[in-house]
Amino acid sequence: MKSWNPSTALRAIMLVTAAMAILQPVQAQQDTARSYQFSLEECIQYALANQPKVQNARLSREASRERIRESTGKLLPHANITGSFTDNLKLQTSVIPDFANDPNNKIPVQFGTKYASAVTGQVNQTILNSDYFLGLKAAKVYDELSVRDLERTAIDTRVQVSNAYFNVLVSRESIRLVDANIVRLQKTLKDTRARYDEGVSERIDVDRMQVSFNNAETQRANLERLQQYSLDVLKFNMGMPLQSTLELEEDVKSFAGIRQMPDSQQYNIQDRPEYHMQRVQVELNRLDLKSKRLGIVPTLSAFINYGVNWFSPQFSDLYKIGYGNSAMGLTLNFPIFTGTERIHQVAQSRITLKQSENDLTNLSQQIQLEVRDAYTNYQNNATSLLTQEKNMALTQGVYDRVVLKFDQGVSSSLDVVSADNELKQAQSDYINALLDTLISKVKLDQAMGKIKVQ
């Protein structure tokens, strides 16, 4: 039997501790690195639950509710207790007539005791205060503003997630087209080499095909990296950890209905949260003006208190005998004249209210202009997409015929390379038009107020 070695046990403990320290962050990383397979709507719902901006908007909503409770609390009774202790190091001296002997003679006397203490409890209740009641109403209006801000943030999140989602899908479509090009170029390169080996083609033909094939492979590698970055952007907009795995369930064909032209006249500017937020701002400014006008209204409050006073020349006897006191009453404050300050405050609030009303009118015009601009861009992009699809099909046909002629020895490798470049350009134009169409449709829905929170 081997003897117990303390140093060996100590090394074992250190190894276990080090292993736990290493495995702990790895385990934490595994906890956050999850796998997801989402559609567009599922990505949006994930973002609405996890995006920090949306979470902050919800917290602002909660803060506005607490502000309402705060305003309500001002109307409830307020109670407080105050206490005091005084050590009169040197009592104040006064002079009084000497009534016992000669009233014309003044003698110094001291009043009070060296030690004094008091405790008073008081309850106050507001009966009339225009600022309190208007503040409660303003808090409720401000709560509506926080609701609209949450709605706007959620809509912006939907737009951002949708655009990022479409970027990933379009990148995937680009890779699909490049893969098809690689397959065609690989076959052409193989056939060209075979003819070169037979002495039918020249070395320059093989080199030209090889260059086109190399460019296609490089393009695919670049698109792969771009797609991964686009996926990271999507996860960032969703509030998802970047180390998580996200698979998209849909492709660009799933959004074929996006080309259907909507009716640009069937919308309501009040569906835009920005319009409601400006209306709330007008209401807040109207309440502020009312508050300034009611500044002349008196305030009335009631109070009741009870207290105990202690006096003694010796500290040890201070709290032996207490003298109670109590009172109740009303406090009225009537601002009769405060200079011309309130008059100018009312004038300023009236001007601010008029400005906010003008901003509301201007916002209505701005929304209508945004809808027209978004609709025009969508029409142009949708038309361009249809044209680029036709052009891509035409250039594909041209490329196939040129390759066929090249195989028959009628055309040169330069013709094949030229046709390949034209096909790639047509595919690039198609990809750009596809992305522009998808994003402009989202912008149009946003401008028309068609995007809802849920």
Phi and psi in degrees as a GROMACS rama.xvg file:
@    title "Ramachandran Plot"
@    xaxis  label "Phi"
@    yaxis  label "Psi"
@TYPE xy
-78.5835  145.368  LYS-2
-77.4816  153.826  SER-3
-76.8542  127.186  TRP-4
-109.34  112.888  ASN-5
-60.309  -38.1264  PRO-6
-65.6149  -37.0394  SER-7
-64.672  -42.7256  THR-8
-64.026  -38.8684  ALA-9
-64.425  -41.2408  LEU-10
-64.3522  -37.0944  ARG-11
-64.1314  -43.3965  ALA-12
-62.4337  -42.0279  ILE-13
-63.1971  -39.314  MET-14
-65.532  -42.0828  LEU-15
-64.8117  -42.2162  VAL-16
-62.6009  -43.5793  THR-17
-63.9683  -40.3127  ALA-18
-63.7478  -41.1562  ALA-19
-65.112  -38.6372  MET-20
-64.5212  -34.407  ALA-21
-76.8248  -40.1071  ILE-22
-76.9148  -23.8277  LEU-23
-63.0201  -50.307  GLN-24
-65.937  -30.5776  PRO-25
-64.5776  -42.0944  VAL-26
-65.3757  -40.1432  GLN-27
-62.0937  -39.2077  ALA-28
-67.1684  -37.0084  GLN-29
-67.3795  -30.9187  GLN-30
-66.3507  -34.6154  ASP-31
-89.5078  -22.5344  THR-32
-87.4648  83.8236  ALA-33
-104.188  168.949  ARG-34
-111.346  137.285  SER-35
-133.924  150.004  TYR-36
-133.222  104.309  GLN-37
-122.596  150.706  PHE-38
-89.5109  179.571  SER-39
-61.8854  -46.1077  LEU-40
-64.6876  -36.3259  GLU-41
-68.1146  -36.2146  GLU-42
-62.9683  -40.9157  CYS-43
-65.2863  -44.7585  ILE-44
-64.0278  -37.2129  GLN-45
-62.7523  -42.6164  TYR-46
-65.1532  -40.0636  ALA-47
-65.1717  -22.939  LEU-48
-93.7771  -24.4906  ALA-49
-123.944  -13.0726  ASN-50
-67.4832  127.607  GLN-51
-56.6748  -36.4757  PRO-52
-63.9101  -41.0753  LYS-53
-67.8061  -40.7681  VAL-54
-61.971  -41.1067  GLN-55
-65.4366  -36.7621  ASN-56
-65.0635  -37.4374  ALA-57
-66.4259  -39.0728  ARG-58
-64.253  -37.6883  LEU-59
-63.2173  -36.0897  SER-60
-62.6748  -43.1625  ARG-61
-65.238  -38.3345  GLU-62
-63.3251  -38.0161  ALA-63
-66.3211  -35.1369  SER-64
-64.5403  -41.2001  ARG-65
-65.2339  -31.0468  GLU-66
-66.6616  -36.9312  ARG-67
-64.4765  -44.2019  ILE-68
-63.5537  -35.7338  ARG-69
-63.101  -44.1291  GLU-70
-65.4523  -36.7989  SER-71
-66.8803  -37.4045  THR-72
-63.9262  -26.0072  GLY-73
-65.6874  -24.3581  LYS-74
-85.2838  -8.52505  LEU-75
-86.0679  161.448  LEU-76
-60.668  145.443  PRO-77
-117.084  127.812  HIS-78
-121.244  144.137  ALA-79
-149.057  155.454  ASN-80
-124.619  130.869  ILE-81
-122.183  142.834  THR-82
-134.002  153.921  GLY-83
-147.288  152.088  SER-84
-139.532  130.88  PHE-85
-128.74  130.063  THR-86
-112.297  101.882  ASP-87
-76.2444  93.4439  ASN-88
-59.1371  -36.323  LEU-89
-143.988  113.981  LYS-90
-65.0426  145.343  LEU-91
-70.68  137.552  GLN-92
-103.402  135.313  THR-93
-126.551  160.754  SER-94
-112.246  136.138  VAL-95
-133.711  157.636  ILE-96
-62.8074  146.984  PRO-97
-87.0702  87.0459  ASP-98
-71.0859  -21.9131  PHE-99
-73.3614  -32.2438  ALA-100
-119.315  -76.5231  ASN-101
-128.26  109.155  ASP-102
-59.6091  -22.9868  PRO-103
-75.8084  -13.1966  ASN-104
-90.6823  132.405  ASN-105
-99.8799  133.418  LYS-106
-121.176  141.814  ILE-107
-80.2593  138.052  PRO-108
-137.245  157.795  VAL-109
-117.755  132.955  GLN-110
-109.021  153.673  PHE-111
96.1129  -178.757  GLY-112
-124.162  161.436  THR-113
-63.7369  -40.7229  LYS-114
-115.455  139.188  TYR-115
-146.051  146.884  ALA-116
-149.075  151.813  SER-117
-151.669  146.022  ALA-118
-133.177  129.825  VAL-119
-134.752  131.786  THR-120
-111.888  135.653  GLY-121
-139.705  140.879  GLN-122
-116.49  128.145  VAL-123
-116.435  140.137  ASN-124
-132.895  121.56  GLN-125
-73.2385  128.899  THR-126
-103.967  -43.9503  ILE-127
-140.827  118.493  LEU-128
-158.091  107.977  ASN-129
-63.4804  -34.3151  SER-130
-63.1783  -37.5296  ASP-131
-65.2431  -46.5669  TYR-132
-70.3465  -38.9188  PHE-133
-68.2099  -35.0527  LEU-134
-63.7126  -37.7216  GLY-135
-64.7156  -42.1649  LEU-136
-67.0004  -39.5182  LYS-137
-64.9797  -36.5864  ALA-138
-63.4348  -37.89  ALA-139
-68.1647  -38.5324  LYS-140
-66.4871  -40.6866  VAL-141
-63.4288  -32.14  TYR-142
-62.6564  -39.4003  ASP-143
-63.8267  -35.0165  GLU-144
-62.9013  -39.9114  LEU-145
-67.6969  -33.3789  SER-146
-64.1274  -44.283  VAL-147
-68.2378  -35.2699  ARG-148
-65.7041  -39.2556  ASP-149
-63.1212  -40.8579  LEU-150
-64.1022  -43.997  GLU-151
-64.0238  -42.0395  ARG-152
-62.8594  -41.3241  THR-153
-64.9388  -38.9418  ALA-154
-67.2248  -43.455  ILE-155
-60.3159  -37.9079  ASP-156
-65.2433  -41.5759  THR-157
-58.6285  -43.7688  ARG-158
-64.7186  -46.3746  VAL-159
-63.2346  -43.26  GLN-160
-65.8545  -41.4687  VAL-161
-61.9389  -46.4361  SER-162
-62.3228  -42.714  ASN-163
-66.3068  -37.9031  ALA-164
-61.7938  -45.3187  TYR-165
-65.7728  -34.1512  PHE-166
-60.4038  -41.8223  ASN-167
-65.5549  -43.8727  VAL-168
-63.651  -41.0453  LEU-169
-68.4348  -36.5645  VAL-170
-62.2026  -39.969  SER-171
-64.8466  -38.489  ARG-172
-66.5913  -37.2333  GLU-173
-62.5701  -41.3429  SER-174
-64.706  -37.687  ILE-175
-62.2778  -43.0391  ARG-176
-66.6252  -40.6007  LEU-177
-65.9299  -38.2528  VAL-178
-60.0081  -40.4526  ASP-179
-65.4368  -38.1772  ALA-180
-63.897  -41.1044  ASN-181
-62.5678  -41.3239  ILE-182
-61.7443  -44.4194  VAL-183
-66.6148  -44.6111  ARG-184
-66.4126  -34.357  LEU-185
-64.8352  -40.9312  GLN-186
-67.0563  -43.5094  LYS-187
-62.9011  -41.7319  THR-188
-62.5998  -41.9975  LEU-189
-64.0357  -44.4304  LYS-190
-65.543  -38.3213  ASP-191
-65.1379  -41.6259  THR-192
-63.4694  -39.1712  ARG-193
-63.8491  -41.9732  ALA-194
-69.4653  -33.6849  ARG-195
-65.0852  -41.23  TYR-196
-62.9404  -29.5582  ASP-197
-86.315  -5.63674  GLU-198
86.3769  10.4782  GLY-199
-85.4588  -40.3778  VAL-200
-103.73  165.386  SER-201
-98.7001  166.494  GLU-202
-65.788  -31.4606  ARG-203
-64.6272  -31.1467  ILE-204
-66.7945  -42.4992  ASP-205
-63.378  -42.9619  VAL-206
-64.8382  -40.3515  ASP-207
-64.4116  -41.7509  ARG-208
-66.0918  -35.801  MET-209
-67.3887  -39.7423  GLN-210
-62.3375  -44.9817  VAL-211
-62.2918  -40.591  SER-212
-66.0769  -42.4808  PHE-213
-63.1935  -41.1283  ASN-214
-63.4472  -38.537  ASN-215
-65.5204  -42.1613  ALA-216
-65.6855  -39.7731  GLU-217
-64.2668  -40.5021  THR-218
-61.5587  -40.456  GLN-219
-65.6499  -41.7753  ARG-220
-62.1253  -39.5736  ALA-221
-65.0336  -40.6793  ASN-222
-66.47  -34.1559  LEU-223
-62.2065  -45.4619  GLU-224
-66.3001  -38.9177  ARG-225
-64.832  -39.2192  LEU-226
-64.3013  -40.4684  GLN-227
-64.3153  -40.2308  GLN-228
-65.9748  -41.4125  TYR-229
-61.2359  -36.3025  SER-230
-67.4652  -38.2983  LEU-231
-65.4628  -38.502  ASP-232
-63.1872  -41.0965  VAL-233
-61.2885  -46.4515  LEU-234
-63.4801  -37.7229  LYS-235
-63.0097  -44.8596  PHE-236
-66.5544  -23.7943  ASN-237
-85.3176  -13.3294  MET-238
77.1486  25.5663  GLY-239
-97.9394  139.25  MET-240
-55.6412  135.92  PRO-241
-65.4853  -23.9514  LEU-242
-80.0547  -6.05148  GLN-243
-73.518  156.783  SER-244
-99.6329  127.51  THR-245
-126.126  122.176  LEU-246
-111.312  135.473  GLU-247
-95.3792  131.669  LEU-248
-80.9971  -21.1023  GLU-249
-109.018  167.555  GLU-250
-131.581  -178.291  ASP-251
-63.6845  -25.5668  VAL-252
-67.5262  -22.8245  LYS-253
-68.2276  -15.4355  SER-254
-115.237  33.5549  PHE-255
-64.2925  -30.3568  ALA-256
-70.212  -5.68295  GLY-257
-70.0145  -13.4218  ILE-258
-82.7018  -7.45807  ARG-259
-69.8067  125.395  GLN-260
-72.7457  121.048  MET-261
-79.695  165.611  PRO-262
-84.8472  112.633  ASP-263
-72.0323  -7.48284  SER-264
-95.2521  -16.445  GLN-265
-89.6407  76.5862  GLN-266
-155.701  163.699  TYR-267
-129.198  126.018  ASN-268
-63.0802  -22.5378  ILE-269
-74.1318  -7.31279  GLN-270
-77.2586  -11.7992  ASP-271
-84.1608  127.857  ARG-272
-63.235  -28.7241  PRO-273
-61.9398  -34.8639  GLU-274
-66.3535  -43.4766  TYR-275
-65.1165  -38.1223  HIS-276
-63.5519  -38.7183  MET-277
-69.7065  -35.9834  GLN-278
-63.9621  -39.6965  ARG-279
-63.5295  -38.9951  VAL-280
-62.7367  -38.6936  GLN-281
-62.1515  -42.4484  VAL-282
-65.5033  -39.1447  GLU-283
-63.0847  -42.0991  LEU-284
-66.8392  -33.0158  ASN-285
-67.4505  -39.6942  ARG-286
-66.4747  -36.1125  LEU-287
-64.6547  -40.9279  ASP-288
-63.5858  -41.2014  LEU-289
-64.2285  -37.7103  LYS-290
-63.7224  -41.4235  SER-291
-66.0907  -38.0437  LYS-292
-67.3492  -35.0142  ARG-293
-84.4709  9.27085  LEU-294
-63.1409  -18.2917  GLY-295
-86.7013  -10.3703  ILE-296
-70.8678  133.971  VAL-297
-69.1164  158.579  PRO-298
-111.252  142.028  THR-299
-133.77  133.583  LEU-300
-144.214  155.533  SER-301
-113.759  153.532  ALA-302
-145.484  154.88  PHE-303
-146.281  137.834  ILE-304
-142.723  164.269  ASN-305
-148.494  137.625  TYR-306
-145.951  165.295  GLY-307
-130.999  134.566  VAL-308
-115.917  142.317  ASN-309
-126.19  140.822  TRP-310
-138.396  142.102  PHE-311
-168.906  143.186  SER-312
-76.5494  -15.9167  PRO-313
-117.493  133.98  GLN-314
-61.7318  -36.0261  PHE-315
-66.5414  -22.498  SER-316
-101.739  6.70146  ASP-317
-60.6748  -46.4054  LEU-318
-100.322  23.3342  TYR-319
-79.9433  -39.1798  LYS-320
-127.505  125.74  ILE-321
-114.789  151.021  GLY-322
-119.255  113.245  TYR-323
-79.1731  156.166  GLY-324
-153.009  149.402  ASN-325
-151.402  153.284  SER-326
-156.851  154.79  ALA-327
-144.824  154.412  MET-328
177.758  -169.621  GLY-329
-122.513  148.792  LEU-330
-122.421  120.009  THR-331
-116.284  129.078  LEU-332
-122.574  113.66  ASN-333
-117.39  104.53  PHE-334
-74.6491  93.1899  PRO-335
-72.2411  -46.5653  ILE-336
-146.249  125.906  PHE-337
-124.315  36.8622  THR-338
71.9177  -149.31  GLY-339
-107.406  14.6802  THR-340
-61.0952  -47.4696  GLU-341
-65.4644  -34.2585  ARG-342
-61.601  -44.4543  ILE-343
-72.7038  -32.0514  HIS-344
-64.0515  -40.7467  GLN-345
-62.8954  -42.2248  VAL-346
-63.0533  -41.8628  ALA-347
-64.004  -42.9183  GLN-348
-65.0678  -35.7529  SER-349
-65.8176  -39.842  ARG-350
-65.9678  -43.1113  ILE-351
-61.5143  -40.5914  THR-352
-62.2411  -43.6095  LEU-353
-64.051  -38.921  LYS-354
-63.4472  -42.5652  GLN-355
-66.3617  -33.9877  SER-356
-67.3801  -39.3252  GLU-357
-64.483  -38.6273  ASN-358
-63.0352  -36.1046  ASP-359
-65.6204  -43.0766  LEU-360
-63.8571  -42.3807  THR-361
-64.9632  -37.4544  ASN-362
-63.9746  -37.1779  LEU-363
-59.8292  -45.014  SER-364
-66.5274  -38.6922  GLN-365
-64.3337  -41.1054  GLN-366
-62.7955  -42.7582  ILE-367
-61.692  -40.455  GLN-368
-67.1773  -39.3386  LEU-369
-61.7683  -40.4543  GLU-370
-62.5286  -44.8734  VAL-371
-63.7483  -42.2397  ARG-372
-64.1913  -45.1221  ASP-373
-65.4923  -37.5848  ALA-374
-68.311  -39.1299  TYR-375
-64.4421  -44.7146  THR-376
-62.7055  -39.605  ASN-377
-66.4553  -43.1934  TYR-378
-59.4942  -46.7464  GLN-379
-61.6785  -44.0032  ASN-380
-68.8011  -39.608  ASN-381
-64.8993  -40.1703  ALA-382
-65.8582  -42.5592  THR-383
-63.0796  -38.009  SER-384
-62.396  -43.5729  LEU-385
-62.6548  -40.9227  LEU-386
-65.7303  -43.2165  THR-387
-68.4585  -31.4008  GLN-388
-63.4335  -42.6945  GLU-389
-66.1927  -42.6342  LYS-390
-63.3553  -38.891  ASN-391
-64.6737  -39.9793  MET-392
-65.7156  -39.3459  ALA-393
-66.6933  -45.9138  LEU-394
-67.0354  -29.4916  THR-395
-65.078  -40.8716  GLN-396
-65.3039  -40.729  GLY-397
-62.246  -44.2892  VAL-398
-61.4138  -44.5702  TYR-399
-62.0041  -40.0745  ASP-400
-70.0829  -37.997  ARG-401
-65.5889  -41.2432  VAL-402
-63.7282  -39.7793  VAL-403
-61.949  -44.1353  LEU-404
-65.6805  -35.3256  LYS-405
-65.2644  -39.2907  PHE-406
-64.8507  -30.8389  ASP-407
-86.5311  -1.92147  GLN-408
79.9921  14.6168  GLY-409
-87.1906  -39.0327  VAL-410
-110.58  167.38  SER-411
-97.9648  168.281  SER-412
-65.1085  -27.3852  SER-413
-64.2503  -36.5211  LEU-414
-64.4977  -37.6082  ASP-415
-66.4987  -45.1509  VAL-416
-62.8643  -41.2248  VAL-417
-63.0816  -43.8587  SER-418
-65.3055  -36.1451  ALA-419
-65.52  -41.5497  ASP-420
-63.7885  -40.6527  ASN-421
-64.7895  -38.1537  GLU-422
-65.4936  -43.5059  LEU-423
-62.9973  -39.8006  LYS-424
-65.0081  -41.3899  GLN-425
-63.566  -39.7341  ALA-426
-66.052  -39.8415  GLN-427
-63.9878  -41.66  SER-428
-63.3533  -38.355  ASP-429
-65.6519  -43.1897  TYR-430
-63.0108  -44.0696  ILE-431
-63.3727  -42.1666  ASN-432
-66.3429  -37.2228  ALA-433
-64.263  -46.1161  LEU-434
-65.8913  -42.5003  LEU-435
-61.7106  -38.4397  ASP-436
-67.0948  -45.4421  THR-437
-62.2251  -44.8318  LEU-438
-71.0615  -39.3188  ILE-439
-67.61  -29.4112  SER-440
-67.6407  -39.8118  LYS-441
-64.0024  -42.4347  VAL-442
-63.7029  -36.9901  LYS-443
-65.8382  -44.4713  LEU-444
-61.468  -38.1827  ASP-445
-67.228  -43.2631  GLN-446
-64.0336  -35.1734  ALA-447
-84.9973  -2.82894  MET-448
74.0167  24.2796  GLY-449
-84.095  -15.6338  LYS-450
-86.0417  121.247  ILE-451
-107.106  162.998  LYS-452
-66.3972  -43.3199  VAL-453
